[in-house]
Amino acid sequence: MKTNDLRPIQTRTPGKLRQLAVLSLAALALVPALAADKASGGPHDYFYFLGEMNKASTVMTIENKIVPPALGKKIVKAVDQVIRDGDQPGAKRPADYLQYEPLILAYAGPDGSRMHSGRSRQDILSTTRRLMQRERVLNLMEQMNKSKAVFLKLAADNLDTIVPAYTNGVQAQPTTYAHYLLAFAAAFGRDATRVKEAYARLNLNPLGSAALGTSSFPVDRNRLAELLGFDGPVENSYDAAQLGALDMGVELVGICSNAALTMGILVQDMHTQYHNPYPWIMIREGRLTGTSSIMPQKRNPYGLNVLRLQASEVVGGAMTFQVEAHNVTPGMPDYKRDQVEKTLDLTANSFGKLADLMSNLVIDKARALAEVDADYSTTTELADILQRDSDVPFRVGHHFASDLVTYGRTNKIKPADIPFDQVQKIYGDALKAFDFDHAQFPLTQERFRQALTAQNMIESSRGLGGPQRAEVERMLGAERARLAQDELWLKGQRDKLAAASQKLDQAFYKLGQ
């Protein structure tokens, strides 16, 4: 998959740049709208970010008297013209600075290269990586937020929907679908936290480090960071130019892989529904399902198939980067390629597909409850009740409940249909294995029947984070609050980048007047 398959490459329109090129100081009020438009989307390509770095370097070198003002005006016009040329339909947009610089020199002459003072392709490449990854990390966060909103809506609609839950592939305990969905929302929420934490380490500037040891020019790396929307510089220049791309990349693809593994668990759990002739969770028939060319009964869950495969490709992409980066000396290009960006793009796209899938589920509540009622997953609560209400030690109650399950399954009887006289007999027989004198079954038939209902077991839950409605509603509210915080964080980061882009354009075009 190509890096930019998911969203169209954004380029400047010639009209906008012609406006910027002739801005007077009084007209600079136009810049915020233009900058916001430029900074709001993505992903941009290498050429775009080379242009941004050239603008920032031009501003910094003029401000620090590395480039005299008169020459600076000439360089501003050259840099701007190269950008506008590249934005023409069908124009070349070189991604390598060695191919890019001759375009500037064609307009500014050899002195145009003074803008490159104190830079190298090494720090340019490391900066490009961070600029491209930064944009994609924010796109990923956007898709994660949208996906979480779908999970929370679905949970709110299914607070009392009882479903079976499994361990080791066997019914374990009943829960609610809302409780189940909030578990996945919490897991993906940890990934969102990791994204925000990683972004703080990612959004630091390598530019101005040169090849690895800076230079004798008075390059202001803090100013370059400010102009490009970074929170500051990567302090050590060797780290900035040569090492940071490695561990930062591993961290980012690790987050992607972690999220994809959770997606895989969810998808596989949903896919097992289709092994059953009467599933209780299905994809709504339509564009996410498909038929067979020979088998008329088929309603294939293509939405699950596609998402499962794509999640696996994310894991594979993460492993690819780790293998590429393994066992190379510092300064090698192996870990400075675009595998991280590809993996980020694919992960963002996967979250979009996940949101679409979850929005197209059909939940058969009666069928789900019937599946729970057909098995013995509530017998844990029976043992609990015997201890809590009748002072029967848990292990004794557990032994009785296990014997009850064996009897029911052997005779193909559902829990609700076991004759009460058999219950009493099984209890008496079970106690023979213990030195325990409560030979008479202590529960009434009504209490026994109630104990084996899924509704009773869920409503009786008292633990923090359990499936009881009060706890699920509390957790739903907490997840909504976290989502709101994540959305505010995302908006805040994008607003900061838009403001930095605006300031860069203002400073750059002002120096060209």
C-alpha positions in Angstrom: 0.0 0.0 0.0 1.4 3.4 -0.9 1.8 6.0 1.8 -0.8 8.4 0.4 -3.5 5.9 -0.7 -5.8 6.8 2.1 -6.2 10.5 1.7 -5.4 12.8 -1.2 -2.1 14.6 -1.2 -2.7 18.3 -0.3 -0.8 20.9 -2.2 -1.0 24.7 -2.2 -3.2 26.2 -4.9 -1.3 28.7 -7.1 -4.0 31.3 -6.5 -3.5 31.3 -2.8 0.3 31.6 -3.1 0.0 34.4 -5.6 -2.0 36.2 -3.0 0.6 35.5 -0.3 3.4 36.6 -2.6 2.1 40.1 -2.9 0.8 40.5 0.6 1.3 43.9 2.1 1.6 44.3 5.9 -2.0 45.5 5.9 -3.2 42.4 4.1 -1.6 39.9 6.4 -4.9 39.4 8.0 -5.7 37.0 5.1 -3.0 34.6 6.2 -4.7 32.8 9.1 -7.5 31.4 6.9 -5.0 30.3 4.3 -2.7 28.7 6.9 -5.6 27.0 8.6 -6.7 25.5 5.3 -3.1 24.3 4.6 -2.5 22.9 8.1 -5.9 21.2 8.7 -5.6 18.2 6.3 -3.1 15.6 5.3 -1.1 13.9 4.6 1.2 16.2 2.7 4.1 14.9 0.6 7.9 15.4 0.8 7.9 18.3 -1.5 5.5 20.2 0.7 7.6 19.7 3.8 10.8 20.6 2.0 9.1 23.9 1.1 8.1 24.5 4.7 11.6 23.8 6.0 13.1 26.0 3.3 10.8 28.8 4.4 11.7 28.3 8.0 15.5 28.2 7.3 15.2 31.3 5.1 13.5 33.2 8.0 16.0 32.0 10.5 19.1 32.7 8.4 18.0 36.2 7.6 17.1 37.0 11.3 20.4 35.7 12.5 22.4 37.6 9.8 23.7 34.5 8.1 22.0 35.8 5.0 21.9 39.6 4.3 18.4 41.1 4.0 18.7 42.0 0.3 19.8 38.5 -0.7 17.1 37.2 1.7 14.4 38.9 -0.4 15.8 37.2 -3.5 15.8 33.8 -1.7 12.2 34.3 -0.5 11.0 34.9 -4.1 13.0 31.9 -5.3 11.7 29.5 -2.6 8.1 30.7 -3.2 8.4 30.4 -7.0 9.7 26.8 -6.6 6.8 25.9 -4.4 4.3 27.5 -6.9 6.0 25.7 -9.8 5.6 22.4 -8.0 2.0 23.0 -7.4 1.2 23.2 -11.1 -0.7 20.2 -12.5 1.7 17.5 -13.5 4.8 19.3 -12.2 7.7 17.5 -10.7 7.8 17.5 -6.9 11.2 16.3 -5.9 11.5 14.6 -2.5 15.4 14.7 -2.3 17.0 18.0 -1.3 19.8 17.5 -3.9 17.1 17.5 -6.6 15.3 20.4 -4.9 18.1 22.9 -4.4 18.9 23.3 -8.1 15.4 24.6 -8.6 16.0 27.4 -6.1 19.4 28.2 -7.6 17.8 28.5 -11.0 15.9 31.6 -9.6 18.3 32.9 -7.0 21.7 31.9 -8.4 24.5 30.3 -6.3 23.8 32.6 -3.4 20.5 31.0 -2.9 22.3 28.1 -1.3 23.2 30.3 1.7 19.7 29.5 3.0 21.0 25.9 3.5 23.7 27.1 5.9 24.0 24.9 8.9 21.8 22.2 7.4 22.4 18.7 5.9 20.3 16.2 4.1 20.7 14.2 7.3 18.8 16.6 9.6 16.4 17.5 6.8 15.4 13.9 6.4 15.0 13.4 10.1 12.9 16.5 10.3 10.8 15.4 7.3 10.1 12.1 9.0 8.8 13.8 12.1 6.7 16.3 10.2 5.1 13.5 8.2 4.6 11.3 11.2 3.2 14.2 13.3 0.5 14.8 10.7 -0.3 11.1 10.5 -0.4 10.7 14.3 -3.0 13.4 14.5 -5.0 11.7 11.7 -4.8 8.5 13.6 -6.1 10.1 16.8 -9.0 11.5 14.8 -10.0 8.1 13.6 -9.5 6.6 17.1 -11.8 9.3 18.5 -14.5 8.6 15.9 -14.3 4.9 16.5 -14.6 5.3 20.2 -17.7 7.5 19.8 -19.4 4.6 17.9 -18.4 2.2 20.7 -19.9 4.4 23.3 -23.2 5.0 21.4 -23.5 1.3 20.9 -22.9 0.7 24.6 -25.5 3.2 25.6 -28.0 1.4 23.4 -27.2 -2.0 25.0 -27.0 -1.3 28.8 -29.3 -4.3 29.5 -28.4 -6.5 26.6 -27.2 -9.8 28.2 -24.7 -11.7 26.2 -22.5 -14.7 26.9 -18.8 -14.2 27.6 -16.1 -16.8 27.2 -12.8 -18.0 28.6 -10.8 -20.7 26.9 -13.6 -20.8 24.3 -16.2 -21.9 26.8 -19.1 -19.9 28.3 -17.7 -18.3 31.5 -20.1 -15.8 32.9 -22.9 -13.7 31.5 -22.3 -10.0 31.0 -23.9 -7.1 29.1 -23.0 -6.0 25.7 -22.4 -2.6 27.0 -19.9 -4.0 29.6 -18.1 -5.9 26.8 -18.0 -2.8 24.5 -16.6 -0.6 27.3 -13.8 -3.1 27.9 -12.7 -2.6 24.3 -13.2 1.2 24.6 -10.9 1.1 27.6 -8.3 -0.9 25.7 -8.3 1.5 22.8 -8.3 4.4 25.2 -5.0 3.2 26.5 -3.7 3.3 22.9 -5.0 6.9 22.7 -3.1 7.8 25.8 0.0 6.2 24.3 -0.5 8.3 21.2 -0.6 11.5 23.2 2.5 10.5 25.2 4.4 9.6 22.0 3.3 12.9 20.3 5.1 14.8 23.0 8.3 13.0 22.1 7.7 13.2 18.4 6.9 16.9 18.2 10.6 18.0 18.6 12.7 19.5 16.0 15.9 18.0 14.5 16.5 20.7 11.9 19.7 22.7 12.4 21.6 19.7 13.7 23.4 19.4 10.3 24.8 15.9 9.6 25.1 15.3 13.4 27.4 17.9 15.0 25.7 21.2 14.1 27.9 23.8 12.4 29.9 27.0 12.9 26.9 29.1 11.8 24.7 30.7 14.5 21.8 28.5 13.7 18.9 29.1 16.0 17.3 25.7 16.5 14.7 27.0 18.9 13.5 29.5 16.3 13.4 26.7 13.6 11.3 24.6 16.0 8.9 27.5 16.6 8.5 28.2 12.9 7.7 24.6 12.1 5.3 24.1 15.0 7.5 21.9 17.1 7.5 22.2 20.9 11.2 22.5 21.0 14.4 21.0 19.5 15.8 17.5 20.0 18.6 18.7 22.2 21.5 16.4 21.3 22.4 17.0 17.6 23.7 13.5 17.1 20.5 12.1 18.5 18.4 14.5 16.5 20.0 13.7 13.1 20.9 10.0 13.6 19.2 8.2 16.4 15.8 9.7 17.1 14.2 8.3 14.0 14.8 4.8 15.2 13.3 4.7 18.7 10.6 7.2 17.8 9.6 5.0 14.9 9.6 1.8 17.0 7.4 3.6 19.6 4.9 4.7 16.9 4.6 1.4 15.1 4.4 -0.3 18.5 1.3 1.7 19.3 -0.2 0.8 15.9 0.6 -2.9 16.4 -0.9 -2.9 19.9 -4.2 -1.3 18.6 -4.3 -3.8 15.7 -3.9 -6.7 18.0 -6.9 -5.5 20.0 -8.8 -5.1 16.8 -8.0 -8.6 15.9 -9.3 -10.0 19.2 -12.6 -8.1 18.7 -13.0 -9.2 15.0 -12.2 -12.8 15.8 -14.8 -12.8 18.6 -17.4 -11.4 16.2 -16.4 -13.9 13.5 -17.1 -16.9 15.7 -20.8 -15.7 15.6 -20.9 -16.8 12.0 -20.0 -20.4 13.0 -23.5 -20.5 14.6 -26.6 -20.9 12.4 -28.4 -18.3 14.6 -25.9 -15.6 15.6 -26.9 -12.9 18.1 -24.4 -10.4 16.7 -24.4 -9.9 12.9 -23.4 -7.4 10.3 -26.4 -5.7 8.6 -26.8 -7.1 5.1 -25.5 -4.7 2.5 -22.1 -3.4 1.5 -20.2 -5.0 4.3 -21.6 -8.5 3.5 -21.5 -10.6 0.4 -23.0 -13.7 -1.2 -21.6 -16.8 -2.7 -21.5 -17.7 -6.4 -22.8 -21.2 -5.6 -24.2 -21.3 -2.0 -27.4 -19.3 -1.7 -27.4 -19.4 2.1 -24.2 -17.4 2.4 -24.1 -13.9 3.8 -20.3 -13.6 4.1 -19.1 -11.1 6.7 -16.7 -9.3 4.3 -16.4 -6.3 6.7 -14.8 -8.6 9.3 -12.6 -10.3 6.7 -11.2 -7.0 5.4 -10.6 -5.5 8.9 -9.0 -8.7 10.2 -6.6 -8.8 7.3 -5.8 -5.1 7.5 -5.1 -5.4 11.3 -2.7 -8.2 10.4 -1.0 -5.9 7.8 -0.5 -3.3 10.5 1.2 -5.8 12.7 3.3 -6.9 9.8 4.2 -3.3 9.0 5.3 -2.7 12.5 7.5 -5.8 12.4 8.9 -4.7 9.0 10.2 -1.4 10.5 11.7 -3.2 13.5 13.5 -5.6 11.2 14.7 -2.8 8.9 16.1 -1.0 11.9 17.7 -4.0 13.6 21.5 -4.4 13.6 22.6 -1.4 11.6 25.2 1.2 12.6 24.0 4.8 13.4 23.7 7.0 10.4 22.5 4.3 8.1 19.3 5.0 6.1 17.6 1.7 6.9 15.4 3.1 9.7 14.8 6.5 8.0 12.5 5.4 5.3 8.7 5.7 5.1 7.6 2.4 6.8 6.4 4.2 9.9 4.2 6.6 7.9 2.7 3.6 5.9 1.9 1.9 9.2 0.3 5.0 10.7 -1.8 5.5 7.6 -3.0 1.9 7.6 -3.8 2.0 11.3 -5.9 5.2 10.9 -7.7 3.6 8.0 -8.3 0.5 10.1 -10.0 2.5 12.8 -12.2 4.1 10.2 -13.2 0.6 9.0 -13.8 -0.4 12.6 -16.1 2.5 13.2 -18.0 1.6 10.0 -18.3 -2.0 11.0 -19.6 -1.3 14.5 -22.1 1.1 13.1 -23.6 -1.7 11.0 -24.1 -4.4 13.6 -27.5 -6.0 14.3 -27.9 -7.3 17.9 -30.5 -10.0 18.6 -31.1 -9.5 22.3 -33.5 -12.4 22.7 -31.1 -14.8 20.9 -28.2 -13.7 23.0 -30.1 -14.3 26.3 -31.3 -17.7 25.0 -27.6 -18.7 24.4 -26.8 -17.8 28.0 -29.9 -19.6 29.3 -28.9 -22.8 27.4 -25.7 -23.3 29.4 -24.5 -23.1 33.0 -22.5 -19.9 33.2 -24.5 -18.6 36.1 -23.5 -21.5 38.5 -20.7 -19.4 39.9 -23.4 -17.1 41.4 -25.2 -20.2 42.8 -22.1 -21.1 44.7 -21.8 -17.5 45.9 -25.4 -17.4 47.1 -25.0 -20.6 49.0 -22.0 -19.1 50.9 -23.6 -15.6 51.3 -27.1 -16.7 52.2 -26.6 -20.1 53.9 -23.0 -20.1 55.1 -22.1 -23.0 52.8 -18.3 -22.8 52.2 -17.6 -21.7 48.6 -15.6 -24.9 47.7 -18.5 -27.0 48.9 -21.0 -24.9 46.9 -18.7 -25.0 43.9 -18.5 -28.8 44.1 -22.3 -29.1 44.2 -22.7 -26.6 41.3 -20.2 -28.6 39.2 -22.1 -31.8 39.9 -25.3 -30.0 38.9 -23.7 -28.9 35.6 -22.5 -32.5 34.9 -26.0 -33.8 35.6 -27.7 -31.2 33.4 -25.3 -31.6 30.5 -25.4 -35.4 30.7 -29.2 -35.3 30.5 -29.4 -32.5 28.0 -31.4 -30.3 30.4 -31.1 -26.5 30.6 -30.5 -25.0 34.0 -34.1 -23.7 34.3 -35.5 -27.2 33.7 -33.6 -29.3 36.2 -36.2 -31.0 38.6 -35.9 -29.5 42.1 -35.9 -33.0 43.7 -32.8 -33.8 41.6 -31.2 -30.6 42.8 -31.7 -31.6 46.4 -30.3 -35.1 45.8 -27.3 -33.8 44.0 -26.6 -31.5 46.8 -26.8 -34.3 49.4 -24.5 -36.5 47.3 -22.0 -33.7 46.8 -21.7 -33.0 50.5 -20.5 -36.6 51.1 -17.1 -35.6 49.8 -16.8 -33.0 52.6 -17.0 -33.2 56.4 -20.0 -30.9 56.3 -23.3 -31.5 58.0 -25.7 -29.2 56.0 -27.2 -32.2 54.2 -30.5 -30.5 53.4 -30.4 -28.1 50.5 -30.8 -24.7 52.1 -32.5 -22.7 49.2 -36.1 -22.7 48.3 -37.1 -23.7 44.8 -37.9 -20.1 43.9 -34.6 -18.8 45.2 -32.7 -21.6 43.4 -34.4 -20.7 40.1 -33.7 -17.1 40.6 -30.0 -17.8 41.4 -29.5 -19.4 38.0 -30.8 -16.5 35.9 -28.4 -14.2 34.1 -30.3 -11.1 35.2 -29.9 -12.0 38.8 -26.2 -12.7 38.4 -25.5 -9.4 36.7 -27.7 -7.4 39.0 -26.1 -9.0 42.0 -22.6 -7.9 41.0 -21.1 -5.5 43.5 -17.5 -5.1 42.3 -15.9 -2.1 40.8 -16.1 -2.2 37.0 -18.6 -5.0 37.0 -21.5 -5.5 34.5 -24.2 -4.2 36.9 -26.1 -1.3 35.3 -24.9 1.3 37.8 -21.2 0.5 37.2 -21.7 0.3 33.4 -23.4 3.7 33.4 -20.6 5.2 35.5 -17.9 3.7 33.2 -19.8 5.0 30.2 -19.8 8.5 31.6 -16.1 8.2 32.4 -15.3 7.1 28.9 -17.3 9.9 27.4 -15.3 12.4 29.5 -12.0 10.8 28.3 -13.2 11.0 24.7 -14.1 14.7 25.2 -10.6 15.3 26.5 -9.0 13.4 23.6 -11.0 15.5 21.2 -9.9 18.7 22.9 -6.3 17.5 22.8 -6.5 16.8 19.1 -8.1 20.2 18.4 -5.5 21.9 20.5 -2.6 20.3 18.6 -4.0 21.1 15.2 -4.8 24.7 16.3 -1.1 25.0 17.4 0.1 23.7 14.1 -2.2 26.1 12.2 -1.0 29.0 14.2 2.6 28.1 13.7 2.0 27.7 9.9 0.4 31.2 9.9 3.3 32.7 11.7 5.8 31.1 9.4 4.0 32.5 6.3 3.8 35.9 7.9 7.5 36.0 8.8 8.6 34.5 5.4 6.5 36.7 3.1 7.3 39.9 5.2 11.0 39.3 4.6 10.3 39.2 0.8 8.8 42.6 0.6 
